[in-house]
Amino acid sequence: MAIKFKVYSTPKPNGRKGSKLSHARAISQGTYNLEKVCRLISERSAVSSAEVKSVLDSFAWVIELALEDGCHVELDDLGYFSPSLRTVPNKKKTDNNTVYVDGINYRCSTSLREKLRQIDLVHVKDKKKPDSWEERKKKLLSHIAIWDSISPRSYAEAIGCSRYRAEADLKKFVEEGVLVRVGYRNKVMYLLANDEKNG
């Protein structure tokens, strides 16, 4: 078992000069959904898959209950869960910001981190030339035909490029009238433009 990864280079932010920054990103080999997780746990224990699913459902409920009570959750071999807050400044009043729960922070336990550090890493290098613009457009349209939309992350995975390249490509597709951009900040998605759908 090993984690495969690629190394991507991106320019320094805000147009700063100097050598490009290198970032290693893991290549996903798929997703363990709830059904697979329940089956694997069931195979390892004397508990049925349906009972595992019931326990996991209760586990999610306990985390929700603890966070609603203003508590954090700590599990020795798994990690630490706490609420993630977001602050939105009020443009009219500086002392009256909007604060809301944006998700859950997760910090890996020390024991799990040590186990993960023992996993082998395999550097996957690109051997072929990068796709041409038309080839990238073809992959984009194939992805949207299946999923109806695309995000910078899913584009990067479909094309096999960096997040920086994905955002630049998607921006260009919008300028060409192929896509329309919806959402904001980290919730941005891209949809096929009407003229492209009808064409």
PyMOL CGO cylinders between C-alpha atoms (Angstrom):
from pymol import cmd
from pymol.cgo import CYLINDER

trace = [
    CYLINDER, 0.00, 0.00, 0.00, 1.26, 3.45, -0.91, 0.3, 1, 1, 1, 1, 1, 1,
    CYLINDER, 1.26, 3.45, -0.91, 0.07, 7.00, -1.48, 0.3, 1, 1, 1, 1, 1, 1,
    CYLINDER, 0.07, 7.00, -1.48, 0.73, 8.25, -5.00, 0.3, 1, 1, 1, 1, 1, 1,
    CYLINDER, 0.73, 8.25, -5.00, 1.43, 11.94, -5.47, 0.3, 1, 1, 1, 1, 1, 1,
    CYLINDER, 1.43, 11.94, -5.47, 2.39, 14.51, -8.07, 0.3, 1, 1, 1, 1, 1, 1,
    CYLINDER, 2.39, 14.51, -8.07, 4.40, 17.69, -7.62, 0.3, 1, 1, 1, 1, 1, 1,
    CYLINDER, 4.40, 17.69, -7.62, 3.00, 20.89, -9.14, 0.3, 1, 1, 1, 1, 1, 1,
    CYLINDER, 3.00, 20.89, -9.14, 4.71, 24.25, -9.57, 0.3, 1, 1, 1, 1, 1, 1,
    CYLINDER, 4.71, 24.25, -9.57, 2.82, 27.52, -9.18, 0.3, 1, 1, 1, 1, 1, 1,
    CYLINDER, 2.82, 27.52, -9.18, 4.00, 31.14, -9.43, 0.3, 1, 1, 1, 1, 1, 1,
    CYLINDER, 4.00, 31.14, -9.43, 4.39, 33.08, -6.22, 0.3, 1, 1, 1, 1, 1, 1,
    CYLINDER, 4.39, 33.08, -6.22, 1.14, 34.82, -5.17, 0.3, 1, 1, 1, 1, 1, 1,
    CYLINDER, 1.14, 34.82, -5.17, 0.38, 38.48, -5.88, 0.3, 1, 1, 1, 1, 1, 1,
    CYLINDER, 0.38, 38.48, -5.88, 2.84, 38.59, -8.75, 0.3, 1, 1, 1, 1, 1, 1,
    CYLINDER, 2.84, 38.59, -8.75, 5.90, 38.37, -6.52, 0.3, 1, 1, 1, 1, 1, 1,
    CYLINDER, 5.90, 38.37, -6.52, 9.14, 37.53, -8.27, 0.3, 1, 1, 1, 1, 1, 1,
    CYLINDER, 9.14, 37.53, -8.27, 11.30, 34.50, -7.63, 0.3, 1, 1, 1, 1, 1, 1,
    CYLINDER, 11.30, 34.50, -7.63, 11.28, 30.79, -8.34, 0.3, 1, 1, 1, 1, 1, 1,
    CYLINDER, 11.28, 30.79, -8.34, 7.95, 28.97, -8.52, 0.3, 1, 1, 1, 1, 1, 1,
    CYLINDER, 7.95, 28.97, -8.52, 6.54, 27.23, -5.45, 0.3, 1, 1, 1, 1, 1, 1,
    CYLINDER, 6.54, 27.23, -5.45, 6.36, 23.43, -5.45, 0.3, 1, 1, 1, 1, 1, 1,
    CYLINDER, 6.36, 23.43, -5.45, 3.40, 21.59, -3.93, 0.3, 1, 1, 1, 1, 1, 1,
    CYLINDER, 3.40, 21.59, -3.93, 2.94, 17.84, -3.57, 0.3, 1, 1, 1, 1, 1, 1,
    CYLINDER, 2.94, 17.84, -3.57, -0.65, 16.64, -3.93, 0.3, 1, 1, 1, 1, 1, 1,
    CYLINDER, -0.65, 16.64, -3.93, -1.93, 13.15, -3.26, 0.3, 1, 1, 1, 1, 1, 1,
    CYLINDER, -1.93, 13.15, -3.26, -3.61, 11.38, -6.17, 0.3, 1, 1, 1, 1, 1, 1,
    CYLINDER, -3.61, 11.38, -6.17, -6.93, 9.92, -5.07, 0.3, 1, 1, 1, 1, 1, 1,
    CYLINDER, -6.93, 9.92, -5.07, -7.30, 6.23, -5.85, 0.3, 1, 1, 1, 1, 1, 1,
    CYLINDER, -7.30, 6.23, -5.85, -11.05, 6.41, -5.20, 0.3, 1, 1, 1, 1, 1, 1,
    CYLINDER, -11.05, 6.41, -5.20, -13.41, 6.96, -2.28, 0.3, 1, 1, 1, 1, 1, 1,
    CYLINDER, -13.41, 6.96, -2.28, -14.50, 4.69, 0.55, 0.3, 1, 1, 1, 1, 1, 1,
    CYLINDER, -14.50, 4.69, 0.55, -18.24, 5.37, 0.77, 0.3, 1, 1, 1, 1, 1, 1,
    CYLINDER, -18.24, 5.37, 0.77, -20.43, 4.46, 3.74, 0.3, 1, 1, 1, 1, 1, 1,
    CYLINDER, -20.43, 4.46, 3.74, -21.35, 1.06, 2.30, 0.3, 1, 1, 1, 1, 1, 1,
    CYLINDER, -21.35, 1.06, 2.30, -17.70, 0.06, 1.84, 0.3, 1, 1, 1, 1, 1, 1,
    CYLINDER, -17.70, 0.06, 1.84, -16.70, 1.36, 5.29, 0.3, 1, 1, 1, 1, 1, 1,
    CYLINDER, -16.70, 1.36, 5.29, -19.51, -0.63, 6.92, 0.3, 1, 1, 1, 1, 1, 1,
    CYLINDER, -19.51, -0.63, 6.92, -18.58, -3.78, 4.98, 0.3, 1, 1, 1, 1, 1, 1,
    CYLINDER, -18.58, -3.78, 4.98, -14.88, -3.55, 5.91, 0.3, 1, 1, 1, 1, 1, 1,
    CYLINDER, -14.88, -3.55, 5.91, -15.65, -2.98, 9.60, 0.3, 1, 1, 1, 1, 1, 1,
    CYLINDER, -15.65, -2.98, 9.60, -18.13, -5.87, 9.53, 0.3, 1, 1, 1, 1, 1, 1,
    CYLINDER, -18.13, -5.87, 9.53, -15.51, -8.19, 8.00, 0.3, 1, 1, 1, 1, 1, 1,
    CYLINDER, -15.51, -8.19, 8.00, -13.01, -7.24, 10.73, 0.3, 1, 1, 1, 1, 1, 1,
    CYLINDER, -13.01, -7.24, 10.73, -15.44, -7.69, 13.63, 0.3, 1, 1, 1, 1, 1, 1,
    CYLINDER, -15.44, -7.69, 13.63, -18.42, -9.76, 14.74, 0.3, 1, 1, 1, 1, 1, 1,
    CYLINDER, -18.42, -9.76, 14.74, -20.85, -6.92, 13.95, 0.3, 1, 1, 1, 1, 1, 1,
    CYLINDER, -20.85, -6.92, 13.95, -23.13, -6.90, 10.91, 0.3, 1, 1, 1, 1, 1, 1,
    CYLINDER, -23.13, -6.90, 10.91, -22.84, -4.20, 8.25, 0.3, 1, 1, 1, 1, 1, 1,
    CYLINDER, -22.84, -4.20, 8.25, -26.29, -2.84, 9.22, 0.3, 1, 1, 1, 1, 1, 1,
    CYLINDER, -26.29, -2.84, 9.22, -25.23, -2.57, 12.88, 0.3, 1, 1, 1, 1, 1, 1,
    CYLINDER, -25.23, -2.57, 12.88, -22.03, -0.74, 11.87, 0.3, 1, 1, 1, 1, 1, 1,
    CYLINDER, -22.03, -0.74, 11.87, -24.11, 1.73, 9.84, 0.3, 1, 1, 1, 1, 1, 1,
    CYLINDER, -24.11, 1.73, 9.84, -26.35, 2.32, 12.86, 0.3, 1, 1, 1, 1, 1, 1,
    CYLINDER, -26.35, 2.32, 12.86, -23.31, 2.96, 15.10, 0.3, 1, 1, 1, 1, 1, 1,
    CYLINDER, -23.31, 2.96, 15.10, -21.76, 5.38, 12.58, 0.3, 1, 1, 1, 1, 1, 1,
    CYLINDER, -21.76, 5.38, 12.58, -25.08, 7.22, 12.33, 0.3, 1, 1, 1, 1, 1, 1,
    CYLINDER, -25.08, 7.22, 12.33, -25.11, 7.53, 16.13, 0.3, 1, 1, 1, 1, 1, 1,
    CYLINDER, -25.11, 7.53, 16.13, -21.47, 8.62, 16.10, 0.3, 1, 1, 1, 1, 1, 1,
    CYLINDER, -21.47, 8.62, 16.10, -22.30, 11.50, 13.72, 0.3, 1, 1, 1, 1, 1, 1,
    CYLINDER, -22.30, 11.50, 13.72, -25.25, 12.42, 15.97, 0.3, 1, 1, 1, 1, 1, 1,
    CYLINDER, -25.25, 12.42, 15.97, -23.01, 12.48, 19.10, 0.3, 1, 1, 1, 1, 1, 1,
    CYLINDER, -23.01, 12.48, 19.10, -20.52, 14.80, 17.38, 0.3, 1, 1, 1, 1, 1, 1,
    CYLINDER, -20.52, 14.80, 17.38, -23.36, 17.11, 16.35, 0.3, 1, 1, 1, 1, 1, 1,
    CYLINDER, -23.36, 17.11, 16.35, -24.78, 17.02, 19.89, 0.3, 1, 1, 1, 1, 1, 1,
    CYLINDER, -24.78, 17.02, 19.89, -21.39, 17.80, 21.47, 0.3, 1, 1, 1, 1, 1, 1,
    CYLINDER, -21.39, 17.80, 21.47, -20.72, 20.74, 19.13, 0.3, 1, 1, 1, 1, 1, 1,
    CYLINDER, -20.72, 20.74, 19.13, -24.23, 22.11, 19.75, 0.3, 1, 1, 1, 1, 1, 1,
    CYLINDER, -24.23, 22.11, 19.75, -23.42, 21.99, 23.49, 0.3, 1, 1, 1, 1, 1, 1,
    CYLINDER, -23.42, 21.99, 23.49, -20.28, 24.06, 22.83, 0.3, 1, 1, 1, 1, 1, 1,
    CYLINDER, -20.28, 24.06, 22.83, -17.99, 21.09, 23.48, 0.3, 1, 1, 1, 1, 1, 1,
    CYLINDER, -17.99, 21.09, 23.48, -15.21, 19.54, 21.42, 0.3, 1, 1, 1, 1, 1, 1,
    CYLINDER, -15.21, 19.54, 21.42, -14.87, 15.80, 20.70, 0.3, 1, 1, 1, 1, 1, 1,
    CYLINDER, -14.87, 15.80, 20.70, -11.60, 13.93, 21.24, 0.3, 1, 1, 1, 1, 1, 1,
    CYLINDER, -11.60, 13.93, 21.24, -11.10, 10.29, 20.23, 0.3, 1, 1, 1, 1, 1, 1,
    CYLINDER, -11.10, 10.29, 20.23, -7.75, 8.77, 21.23, 0.3, 1, 1, 1, 1, 1, 1,
    CYLINDER, -7.75, 8.77, 21.23, -6.94, 6.89, 18.01, 0.3, 1, 1, 1, 1, 1, 1,
    CYLINDER, -6.94, 6.89, 18.01, -8.77, 9.17, 15.59, 0.3, 1, 1, 1, 1, 1, 1,
    CYLINDER, -8.77, 9.17, 15.59, -8.40, 12.83, 16.49, 0.3, 1, 1, 1, 1, 1, 1,
    CYLINDER, -8.40, 12.83, 16.49, -10.02, 16.00, 17.68, 0.3, 1, 1, 1, 1, 1, 1,
    CYLINDER, -10.02, 16.00, 17.68, -13.19, 17.66, 16.34, 0.3, 1, 1, 1, 1, 1, 1,
    CYLINDER, -13.19, 17.66, 16.34, -14.17, 21.29, 16.92, 0.3, 1, 1, 1, 1, 1, 1,
    CYLINDER, -14.17, 21.29, 16.92, -16.48, 23.82, 15.22, 0.3, 1, 1, 1, 1, 1, 1,
    CYLINDER, -16.48, 23.82, 15.22, -15.08, 25.97, 12.42, 0.3, 1, 1, 1, 1, 1, 1,
    CYLINDER, -15.08, 25.97, 12.42, -16.34, 29.56, 12.56, 0.3, 1, 1, 1, 1, 1, 1,
    CYLINDER, -16.34, 29.56, 12.56, -16.42, 32.13, 9.76, 0.3, 1, 1, 1, 1, 1, 1,
    CYLINDER, -16.42, 32.13, 9.76, -16.59, 35.88, 10.26, 0.3, 1, 1, 1, 1, 1, 1,
    CYLINDER, -16.59, 35.88, 10.26, -18.14, 38.10, 7.59, 0.3, 1, 1, 1, 1, 1, 1,
    CYLINDER, -18.14, 38.10, 7.59, -17.36, 41.80, 8.09, 0.3, 1, 1, 1, 1, 1, 1,
    CYLINDER, -17.36, 41.80, 8.09, -20.26, 44.23, 8.05, 0.3, 1, 1, 1, 1, 1, 1,
    CYLINDER, -20.26, 44.23, 8.05, -19.31, 46.97, 5.59, 0.3, 1, 1, 1, 1, 1, 1,
    CYLINDER, -19.31, 46.97, 5.59, -21.51, 49.54, 7.32, 0.3, 1, 1, 1, 1, 1, 1,
    CYLINDER, -21.51, 49.54, 7.32, -20.62, 48.78, 10.96, 0.3, 1, 1, 1, 1, 1, 1,
    CYLINDER, -20.62, 48.78, 10.96, -17.09, 47.66, 11.86, 0.3, 1, 1, 1, 1, 1, 1,
    CYLINDER, -17.09, 47.66, 11.86, -18.16, 46.36, 15.30, 0.3, 1, 1, 1, 1, 1, 1,
    CYLINDER, -18.16, 46.36, 15.30, -21.10, 44.30, 14.06, 0.3, 1, 1, 1, 1, 1, 1,
    CYLINDER, -21.10, 44.30, 14.06, -19.70, 41.34, 12.10, 0.3, 1, 1, 1, 1, 1, 1,
    CYLINDER, -19.70, 41.34, 12.10, -21.69, 38.25, 11.16, 0.3, 1, 1, 1, 1, 1, 1,
    CYLINDER, -21.69, 38.25, 11.16, -20.32, 35.02, 12.63, 0.3, 1, 1, 1, 1, 1, 1,
    CYLINDER, -20.32, 35.02, 12.63, -21.57, 31.54, 11.72, 0.3, 1, 1, 1, 1, 1, 1,
    CYLINDER, -21.57, 31.54, 11.72, -20.47, 27.89, 11.90, 0.3, 1, 1, 1, 1, 1, 1,
    CYLINDER, -20.47, 27.89, 11.90, -18.89, 27.02, 8.55, 0.3, 1, 1, 1, 1, 1, 1,
    CYLINDER, -18.89, 27.02, 8.55, -18.02, 23.38, 9.21, 0.3, 1, 1, 1, 1, 1, 1,
    CYLINDER, -18.02, 23.38, 9.21, -15.91, 21.18, 11.47, 0.3, 1, 1, 1, 1, 1, 1,
    CYLINDER, -15.91, 21.18, 11.47, -12.18, 21.39, 12.16, 0.3, 1, 1, 1, 1, 1, 1,
    CYLINDER, -12.18, 21.39, 12.16, -10.45, 18.03, 12.43, 0.3, 1, 1, 1, 1, 1, 1,
    CYLINDER, -10.45, 18.03, 12.43, -6.99, 17.53, 13.93, 0.3, 1, 1, 1, 1, 1, 1,
    CYLINDER, -6.99, 17.53, 13.93, -5.42, 14.12, 13.47, 0.3, 1, 1, 1, 1, 1, 1,
    CYLINDER, -5.42, 14.12, 13.47, -4.43, 12.22, 16.64, 0.3, 1, 1, 1, 1, 1, 1,
    CYLINDER, -4.43, 12.22, 16.64, -0.72, 11.71, 17.34, 0.3, 1, 1, 1, 1, 1, 1,
    CYLINDER, -0.72, 11.71, 17.34, -1.02, 7.91, 17.02, 0.3, 1, 1, 1, 1, 1, 1,
    CYLINDER, -1.02, 7.91, 17.02, -2.84, 8.09, 13.68, 0.3, 1, 1, 1, 1, 1, 1,
    CYLINDER, -2.84, 8.09, 13.68, -0.35, 10.65, 12.36, 0.3, 1, 1, 1, 1, 1, 1,
    CYLINDER, -0.35, 10.65, 12.36, 2.55, 8.35, 13.24, 0.3, 1, 1, 1, 1, 1, 1,
    CYLINDER, 2.55, 8.35, 13.24, 0.87, 5.44, 11.42, 0.3, 1, 1, 1, 1, 1, 1,
    CYLINDER, 0.87, 5.44, 11.42, 0.26, 7.62, 8.34, 0.3, 1, 1, 1, 1, 1, 1,
    CYLINDER, 0.26, 7.62, 8.34, 3.90, 8.72, 8.28, 0.3, 1, 1, 1, 1, 1, 1,
    CYLINDER, 3.90, 8.72, 8.28, 4.93, 5.09, 7.83, 0.3, 1, 1, 1, 1, 1, 1,
    CYLINDER, 4.93, 5.09, 7.83, 2.97, 4.75, 4.57, 0.3, 1, 1, 1, 1, 1, 1,
    CYLINDER, 2.97, 4.75, 4.57, 5.14, 4.57, 1.46, 0.3, 1, 1, 1, 1, 1, 1,
    CYLINDER, 5.14, 4.57, 1.46, 4.94, 7.50, -0.97, 0.3, 1, 1, 1, 1, 1, 1,
    CYLINDER, 4.94, 7.50, -0.97, 5.24, 7.06, -4.74, 0.3, 1, 1, 1, 1, 1, 1,
    CYLINDER, 5.24, 7.06, -4.74, 6.08, 10.09, -6.90, 0.3, 1, 1, 1, 1, 1, 1,
    CYLINDER, 6.08, 10.09, -6.90, 4.13, 9.91, -10.18, 0.3, 1, 1, 1, 1, 1, 1,
    CYLINDER, 4.13, 9.91, -10.18, 5.80, 11.91, -12.94, 0.3, 1, 1, 1, 1, 1, 1,
    CYLINDER, 5.80, 11.91, -12.94, 4.10, 13.01, -16.13, 0.3, 1, 1, 1, 1, 1, 1,
    CYLINDER, 4.10, 13.01, -16.13, 5.58, 11.18, -19.11, 0.3, 1, 1, 1, 1, 1, 1,
    CYLINDER, 5.58, 11.18, -19.11, 3.29, 12.52, -21.79, 0.3, 1, 1, 1, 1, 1, 1,
    CYLINDER, 3.29, 12.52, -21.79, 2.96, 16.02, -23.15, 0.3, 1, 1, 1, 1, 1, 1,
    CYLINDER, 2.96, 16.02, -23.15, 0.26, 18.20, -21.56, 0.3, 1, 1, 1, 1, 1, 1,
    CYLINDER, 0.26, 18.20, -21.56, -3.13, 18.09, -23.29, 0.3, 1, 1, 1, 1, 1, 1,
    CYLINDER, -3.13, 18.09, -23.29, -3.78, 20.73, -25.92, 0.3, 1, 1, 1, 1, 1, 1,
    CYLINDER, -3.78, 20.73, -25.92, -6.47, 23.35, -25.37, 0.3, 1, 1, 1, 1, 1, 1,
    CYLINDER, -6.47, 23.35, -25.37, -8.92, 21.41, -27.55, 0.3, 1, 1, 1, 1, 1, 1,
    CYLINDER, -8.92, 21.41, -27.55, -8.18, 18.15, -25.69, 0.3, 1, 1, 1, 1, 1, 1,
    CYLINDER, -8.18, 18.15, -25.69, -8.76, 19.89, -22.34, 0.3, 1, 1, 1, 1, 1, 1,
    CYLINDER, -8.76, 19.89, -22.34, -12.02, 21.34, -23.68, 0.3, 1, 1, 1, 1, 1, 1,
    CYLINDER, -12.02, 21.34, -23.68, -13.13, 17.85, -24.78, 0.3, 1, 1, 1, 1, 1, 1,
    CYLINDER, -13.13, 17.85, -24.78, -12.42, 16.42, -21.30, 0.3, 1, 1, 1, 1, 1, 1,
    CYLINDER, -12.42, 16.42, -21.30, -14.25, 19.36, -19.72, 0.3, 1, 1, 1, 1, 1, 1,
    CYLINDER, -14.25, 19.36, -19.72, -17.37, 18.78, -21.84, 0.3, 1, 1, 1, 1, 1, 1,
    CYLINDER, -17.37, 18.78, -21.84, -17.27, 15.03, -21.12, 0.3, 1, 1, 1, 1, 1, 1,
    CYLINDER, -17.27, 15.03, -21.12, -17.11, 15.72, -17.38, 0.3, 1, 1, 1, 1, 1, 1,
    CYLINDER, -17.11, 15.72, -17.38, -20.01, 18.19, -17.49, 0.3, 1, 1, 1, 1, 1, 1,
    CYLINDER, -20.01, 18.19, -17.49, -22.09, 15.80, -19.61, 0.3, 1, 1, 1, 1, 1, 1,
    CYLINDER, -22.09, 15.80, -19.61, -21.93, 13.37, -16.67, 0.3, 1, 1, 1, 1, 1, 1,
    CYLINDER, -21.93, 13.37, -16.67, -21.93, 15.70, -13.65, 0.3, 1, 1, 1, 1, 1, 1,
    CYLINDER, -21.93, 15.70, -13.65, -23.71, 18.85, -15.00, 0.3, 1, 1, 1, 1, 1, 1,
    CYLINDER, -23.71, 18.85, -15.00, -21.06, 21.12, -13.42, 0.3, 1, 1, 1, 1, 1, 1,
    CYLINDER, -21.06, 21.12, -13.42, -17.37, 21.32, -12.62, 0.3, 1, 1, 1, 1, 1, 1,
    CYLINDER, -17.37, 21.32, -12.62, -15.25, 22.87, -9.86, 0.3, 1, 1, 1, 1, 1, 1,
    CYLINDER, -15.25, 22.87, -9.86, -11.58, 23.91, -10.04, 0.3, 1, 1, 1, 1, 1, 1,
    CYLINDER, -11.58, 23.91, -10.04, -10.68, 20.83, -7.98, 0.3, 1, 1, 1, 1, 1, 1,
    CYLINDER, -10.68, 20.83, -7.98, -12.62, 18.36, -10.14, 0.3, 1, 1, 1, 1, 1, 1,
    CYLINDER, -12.62, 18.36, -10.14, -11.23, 20.00, -13.31, 0.3, 1, 1, 1, 1, 1, 1,
    CYLINDER, -11.23, 20.00, -13.31, -7.68, 19.62, -11.96, 0.3, 1, 1, 1, 1, 1, 1,
    CYLINDER, -7.68, 19.62, -11.96, -8.34, 15.92, -11.26, 0.3, 1, 1, 1, 1, 1, 1,
    CYLINDER, -8.34, 15.92, -11.26, -9.98, 15.31, -14.65, 0.3, 1, 1, 1, 1, 1, 1,
    CYLINDER, -9.98, 15.31, -14.65, -7.22, 17.03, -16.63, 0.3, 1, 1, 1, 1, 1, 1,
    CYLINDER, -7.22, 17.03, -16.63, -4.32, 16.08, -14.34, 0.3, 1, 1, 1, 1, 1, 1,
    CYLINDER, -4.32, 16.08, -14.34, -3.11, 19.61, -13.72, 0.3, 1, 1, 1, 1, 1, 1,
    CYLINDER, -3.11, 19.61, -13.72, -2.51, 21.97, -10.79, 0.3, 1, 1, 1, 1, 1, 1,
    CYLINDER, -2.51, 21.97, -10.79, -5.29, 23.95, -9.12, 0.3, 1, 1, 1, 1, 1, 1,
    CYLINDER, -5.29, 23.95, -9.12, -3.63, 27.13, -10.42, 0.3, 1, 1, 1, 1, 1, 1,
    CYLINDER, -3.63, 27.13, -10.42, -3.78, 25.82, -14.04, 0.3, 1, 1, 1, 1, 1, 1,
    CYLINDER, -3.78, 25.82, -14.04, -7.39, 24.67, -13.50, 0.3, 1, 1, 1, 1, 1, 1,
    CYLINDER, -7.39, 24.67, -13.50, -8.52, 28.12, -12.34, 0.3, 1, 1, 1, 1, 1, 1,
    CYLINDER, -8.52, 28.12, -12.34, -6.73, 29.80, -15.26, 0.3, 1, 1, 1, 1, 1, 1,
    CYLINDER, -6.73, 29.80, -15.26, -8.33, 27.38, -17.76, 0.3, 1, 1, 1, 1, 1, 1,
    CYLINDER, -8.33, 27.38, -17.76, -11.82, 27.76, -16.30, 0.3, 1, 1, 1, 1, 1, 1,
    CYLINDER, -11.82, 27.76, -16.30, -11.50, 31.55, -16.41, 0.3, 1, 1, 1, 1, 1, 1,
    CYLINDER, -11.50, 31.55, -16.41, -10.57, 31.32, -20.09, 0.3, 1, 1, 1, 1, 1, 1,
    CYLINDER, -10.57, 31.32, -20.09, -13.52, 29.00, -20.79, 0.3, 1, 1, 1, 1, 1, 1,
    CYLINDER, -13.52, 29.00, -20.79, -15.81, 31.63, -19.22, 0.3, 1, 1, 1, 1, 1, 1,
    CYLINDER, -15.81, 31.63, -19.22, -14.24, 34.36, -21.40, 0.3, 1, 1, 1, 1, 1, 1,
    CYLINDER, -14.24, 34.36, -21.40, -14.82, 32.20, -24.48, 0.3, 1, 1, 1, 1, 1, 1,
    CYLINDER, -14.82, 32.20, -24.48, -18.49, 31.74, -23.54, 0.3, 1, 1, 1, 1, 1, 1,
    CYLINDER, -18.49, 31.74, -23.54, -18.19, 27.98, -22.99, 0.3, 1, 1, 1, 1, 1, 1,
    CYLINDER, -18.19, 27.98, -22.99, -18.91, 28.14, -19.24, 0.3, 1, 1, 1, 1, 1, 1,
    CYLINDER, -18.91, 28.14, -19.24, -20.67, 30.38, -16.75, 0.3, 1, 1, 1, 1, 1, 1,
    CYLINDER, -20.67, 30.38, -16.75, -19.36, 30.88, -13.21, 0.3, 1, 1, 1, 1, 1, 1,
    CYLINDER, -19.36, 30.88, -13.21, -21.72, 30.58, -10.23, 0.3, 1, 1, 1, 1, 1, 1,
    CYLINDER, -21.72, 30.58, -10.23, -21.11, 30.93, -6.48, 0.3, 1, 1, 1, 1, 1, 1,
    CYLINDER, -21.11, 30.93, -6.48, -18.29, 32.73, -4.70, 0.3, 1, 1, 1, 1, 1, 1,
    CYLINDER, -18.29, 32.73, -4.70, -15.08, 32.12, -2.73, 0.3, 1, 1, 1, 1, 1, 1,
    CYLINDER, -15.08, 32.12, -2.73, -14.59, 28.40, -2.08, 0.3, 1, 1, 1, 1, 1, 1,
    CYLINDER, -14.59, 28.40, -2.08, -18.12, 27.54, -3.28, 0.3, 1, 1, 1, 1, 1, 1,
    CYLINDER, -18.12, 27.54, -3.28, -17.49, 28.35, -6.97, 0.3, 1, 1, 1, 1, 1, 1,
    CYLINDER, -17.49, 28.35, -6.97, -18.88, 26.01, -9.63, 0.3, 1, 1, 1, 1, 1, 1,
    CYLINDER, -18.88, 26.01, -9.63, -18.93, 26.25, -13.42, 0.3, 1, 1, 1, 1, 1, 1,
    CYLINDER, -18.93, 26.25, -13.42, -21.90, 25.35, -15.62, 0.3, 1, 1, 1, 1, 1, 1,
    CYLINDER, -21.90, 25.35, -15.62, -22.22, 24.98, -19.36, 0.3, 1, 1, 1, 1, 1, 1,
    CYLINDER, -22.22, 24.98, -19.36, -23.29, 28.26, -20.98, 0.3, 1, 1, 1, 1, 1, 1,
    CYLINDER, -23.29, 28.26, -20.98, -26.74, 28.21, -22.63, 0.3, 1, 1, 1, 1, 1, 1,
    CYLINDER, -26.74, 28.21, -22.63, -25.43, 28.68, -26.15, 0.3, 1, 1, 1, 1, 1, 1,
    CYLINDER, -25.43, 28.68, -26.15, -23.05, 25.71, -25.66, 0.3, 1, 1, 1, 1, 1, 1,
    CYLINDER, -23.05, 25.71, -25.66, -25.90, 23.50, -24.44, 0.3, 1, 1, 1, 1, 1, 1,
    CYLINDER, -25.90, 23.50, -24.44, -28.10, 24.38, -27.38, 0.3, 1, 1, 1, 1, 1, 1,
    CYLINDER, -28.10, 24.38, -27.38, -25.24, 24.03, -29.86, 0.3, 1, 1, 1, 1, 1, 1,
]
cmd.load_cgo(trace, "trace")
